[in-house]
Amino acid sequence: MTISIMAYDEKSGLYGGAATTGSLCVGGWVLHGDAESGMSASQGSLPSTMWGTDTLALMKAGTSAQDAADQVTKVDSGRGHRQLATLDPKGGVGHFTGADSIATAGARQGDGVIVTGNLLSSEAVLDAALAGYQDAQGSLDLRLMAALDAAFAAGGDSRGLLSAALLIVGRDMAPLTLRIDYSPTPLDDLRALHDRATTGDYADWAVLVPTLNEPERAAPYGAKTDQPV
C-alpha cells in the first residue's frame, strides 16, 4: 500500500502532506511541495516523479489542482499504472487513479484535504485516513500523522509498512521534511523524529533561517541555537 494525505490549514496558512508504504523511501517518491505552488503526491505501482513536479509548476502559474492533475495525466500513455493527488495554493484538491492501479485503489476528499491510496486492504482504509485527520486535534502535522495511524489501524497494507514521511511548508517557516526510508516501525519512528525536529535546539535554530516572507532573515545564533546543518 501507499496511502498519502495532503491538506491546507487555512488558520495557519500551512500546507502539509504525509505518506506511508510497504516499500522503501516513500518521502522521496511521493511527496512534493512548496508554499508558492501547493503540494502533490505521485504514487502507484510505477509512479512518476515528473507528475509531482509538473503539477507544482502548473499550480504555481495559477492552474487549479484538478486541472493540473488532468493536464499532466492525460498525456502520459503509462497513466494506468499511476496515481496522483494535487493540492493548489488556494486549498483546492484534485486526483487521478489509473485504471490499472493495484486494488484496492481510490481517493477521498474533504474541504482542503485529499487522501489517495493503492494496494489497500479495503476501501475502509481511505475512509479511516480522512476521518482520522478530520477528527484529530492540534497542529496540521499532528493531524496528518493521526491520519496515517488511522489508516494503518483500519487494515493498511498486507505487506506491512516500511517507510513513512511528513512534509510541512509555509511562507513563514522553514520546510519541515521528515523521512523514515526504511524501518519495521516507520510510523512510530516518524513520530519520534517529529518530536526531535519540533523541540529543543533544532527547533530553536530552525526559526532563525530565511523564509519566503523574510528571505534575508539572519538572526544571530544564540548559545542554544548554534546548530548549523
C-alpha positions, 0 to 999 in steps of 0.5 A, a space after each residue: 500500500 501507499 496511502 498519502 494525505 495532503 491538506 491546507 490549514 487555512 488558520 495557519 496558512 500551512 500546507 502539509 502532506 504525509 505518506 506511508 508504504 510497504 516499500 522503501 523511501 516513500 518521502 522521496 517518491 511521493 511527496 512534493 511541495 512548496 508554499 508558492 505552488 501547493 503540494 502533490 503526491 505521485 504514487 502507484 505501482 510505477 509512479 512518476 516523479 515528473 507528475 509531482 513536479 509538473 503539477 507544482 509548476 502548473 499550480 504555481 502559474 495559477 492552474 487549479 489542482 484538478 486541472 493540473 492533475 488532468 493536464 499532466 495525466 492525460 498525456 502520459 500513455 503509462 497513466 494506468 499504472 499511476 496515481 496522483 493527488 494535487 493540492 493548489 495554493 488556494 486549498 483546492 484538491 484534485 486526483 487521478 487513479 489509473 485504471 490499472 492501479 493495484 486494488 484496492 485503489 481510490 481517493 477521498 476528499 474533504 474541504 482542503 484535504 485529499 487522501 489517495 491510496 493503492 494496494 489497500 486492504 479495503 476501501 475502509 482504509 481511505 475512509 479511516 485516513 480522512 476521518 482520522 485527520 478530520 477528527 484529530 486535534 492540534 497542529 496540521 502535522 499532528 493531524 496528518 500523522 493521526 491520519 496515517 495511524 488511522 489508516 494503518 489501524 483500519 487494515 493498511 497494507 498486507 505487506 506491512 509498512 516500511 517507510 513513512 514521511 511528513 512534509 510541512 511548508 509555509 511562507 513563514 517557516 522553514 520546510 519541515 521534511 521528515 523521512 523514515 526510508 526504511 524501518 519495521 516501525 516507520 510510523 512510530 519512528 516518524 513520530 519520534 523524529 517529529 518530536 526531535 525536529 519540533 523541540 529543543 535546539 533544532 527547533 530553536 535554530 530552525 526559526 532563525 533561517 530565511 523564509 519566503 516572507 523574510 528571505 534575508 532573515 539572519 538572526 544571530 545564533 544564540 548559545 542554544 541555537 548554534 546548530 548549523 546543518 
